[in-house]
């Protein structure tokens, strides 16, 4: 499992449980893997946040949910998602809206707003930020760098 893509300790523990490896043996194996650096949930979480934010444009809330789903503990999740600052999250939201705007350009303004805010919501952006960014981009108030 480790040769394909990095995995969390919880994912590997679940795989060992499914293969009916005794719990005591599984803990020893997982402990050894951690000691030699084959399992590193902190590094996994940080890499996950960077990759999924830049690749899919996911916000901190969605990233945290994905990490928890993979068995990363809450403290590690919190630290990893806080490596992504609010300004970066807003810049990404703005870019997502600009890209999506091309495909919703032919519909009326209210539909544009609903579709664009909905897209950001599905990616985990807070409602306040989503509405503000969408309105600013539609009004042309924000320059390319996200300022005014």
C-alpha positions as CSV (number, residue, x, y, z in Angstrom):
1,X,0.0,0.0,0.0
2,X,2.8,2.4,0.7
3,X,4.3,2.1,-2.8
4,X,1.3,3.6,-4.6
5,X,0.6,6.7,-2.6
6,X,1.3,8.0,0.9
7,X,-1.2,6.7,3.5
8,X,-2.1,7.7,7.0
9,X,-1.5,5.5,10.0
10,X,-5.3,5.0,10.3
11,X,-5.6,3.9,6.7
12,X,-2.8,1.3,7.2
13,X,-4.3,0.1,10.5
14,X,-7.6,-0.5,8.7
15,X,-6.0,-2.4,5.9
16,X,-4.2,-4.6,8.4
17,X,-7.4,-5.2,10.3
18,X,-9.2,-6.2,7.1
19,X,-6.4,-8.7,6.4
20,X,-7.0,-10.1,9.9
21,X,-3.6,-9.2,11.2
22,X,-3.7,-9.5,15.0
23,X,-3.9,-6.1,16.7
24,X,-0.7,-6.5,18.7
25,X,1.3,-7.4,15.6
26,X,-0.3,-4.5,13.6
27,X,0.6,-2.0,16.3
28,X,4.2,-3.2,16.3
29,X,4.4,-2.9,12.5
30,X,2.8,0.5,12.5
31,X,5.1,1.7,15.3
32,X,8.1,0.5,13.4
33,X,6.9,2.1,10.1
34,X,6.4,5.4,12.1
35,X,9.9,5.1,13.6
36,X,11.6,4.7,10.2
37,X,9.5,7.5,8.6
38,X,7.3,5.4,6.3
39,X,4.3,6.7,8.1
40,X,4.1,10.5,8.9
41,X,0.6,11.8,9.3
42,X,1.9,15.4,9.7
43,X,3.8,15.3,6.4
44,X,0.9,13.6,4.8
45,X,-1.6,16.2,6.0
46,X,0.6,19.2,4.9
47,X,1.2,17.6,1.4
48,X,-2.5,16.9,1.1
49,X,-3.5,20.5,1.9
50,X,-1.0,21.9,-0.6
51,X,-2.0,19.5,-3.4
52,X,-5.7,19.6,-3.0
53,X,-5.8,23.4,-2.5
54,X,-3.7,24.1,-5.6
55,X,-5.2,21.3,-7.7
56,X,-8.9,21.4,-6.8
57,X,-9.1,24.8,-5.1
58,X,-10.5,23.3,-1.9
59,X,-11.0,25.5,1.1
60,X,-9.7,24.8,4.6
61,X,-13.1,23.4,5.7
62,X,-13.2,20.8,2.9
63,X,-9.6,19.9,3.4
64,X,-10.1,19.3,7.1
65,X,-13.1,17.0,6.3
66,X,-11.0,15.0,3.8
67,X,-8.1,14.6,6.3
68,X,-10.4,13.5,9.1
69,X,-12.0,11.0,6.7
70,X,-8.6,9.5,6.2
71,X,-8.1,9.1,9.9
72,X,-5.8,12.1,10.6
73,X,-6.2,13.3,14.2
74,X,-7.8,16.7,14.9
75,X,-4.7,18.4,16.1
76,X,-2.7,17.4,13.0
77,X,-5.6,18.5,10.8
78,X,-5.8,21.8,12.5
79,X,-2.1,22.5,12.0
80,X,-2.1,21.4,8.4
81,X,-5.1,23.5,7.3
82,X,-3.7,26.5,9.1
83,X,-0.7,26.4,6.8
84,X,-3.2,27.8,4.2
85,X,-3.8,31.5,5.1
86,X,-7.0,33.4,4.6
87,X,-5.5,35.6,1.9
88,X,-4.4,32.5,-0.2
89,X,-7.8,31.0,0.3
90,X,-9.5,34.2,-0.9
91,X,-7.2,34.5,-3.9
92,X,-8.0,30.9,-4.9
93,X,-11.8,31.6,-4.5
94,X,-11.5,34.6,-6.7
95,X,-9.6,32.7,-9.4
96,X,-12.2,29.9,-9.3
97,X,-15.0,32.4,-9.7
98,X,-13.2,34.0,-12.6
99,X,-12.7,30.7,-14.4
100,X,-16.3,29.5,-13.7
101,X,-17.7,32.9,-14.8
102,X,-16.8,32.0,-18.4
103,X,-19.2,29.1,-18.4
104,X,-22.1,31.0,-16.8
105,X,-21.7,34.2,-18.7
106,X,-24.9,33.7,-20.7
107,X,-27.3,33.4,-17.8
108,X,-29.0,36.2,-15.7
109,X,-27.1,37.7,-12.8
110,X,-29.1,35.9,-10.0
111,X,-28.4,32.5,-11.6
112,X,-24.7,33.5,-12.0
113,X,-24.6,34.4,-8.3
114,X,-26.3,31.1,-7.2
115,X,-24.1,29.0,-9.4
116,X,-20.9,30.7,-8.4
117,X,-21.6,30.7,-4.7
118,X,-22.8,27.1,-4.9
119,X,-19.5,26.1,-6.6
120,X,-17.5,27.8,-3.8
121,X,-19.7,26.2,-1.1
122,X,-19.1,22.7,-2.5
123,X,-15.4,23.4,-2.3
124,X,-15.8,24.3,1.4
125,X,-15.6,28.1,1.3
126,X,-17.6,29.9,4.0
127,X,-20.8,31.6,2.8
128,X,-19.7,35.1,3.7
129,X,-16.5,34.8,1.7
130,X,-18.2,33.2,-1.2
131,X,-20.9,35.9,-1.5
132,X,-18.4,38.7,-1.1
133,X,-15.9,37.3,-3.7
134,X,-18.7,36.5,-6.2
135,X,-20.2,40.0,-5.9
136,X,-16.8,41.7,-6.2
137,X,-15.8,39.7,-9.3
138,X,-19.2,40.3,-10.9
139,X,-19.0,44.0,-10.1
140,X,-15.4,44.2,-11.4
141,X,-14.4,45.8,-8.1
142,X,-11.4,43.6,-7.5
143,X,-8.2,43.8,-9.5
144,X,-6.3,40.8,-10.6
145,X,-4.3,40.6,-7.3
146,X,-7.5,40.5,-5.2
147,X,-7.2,44.1,-3.9
148,X,-9.4,47.1,-4.5
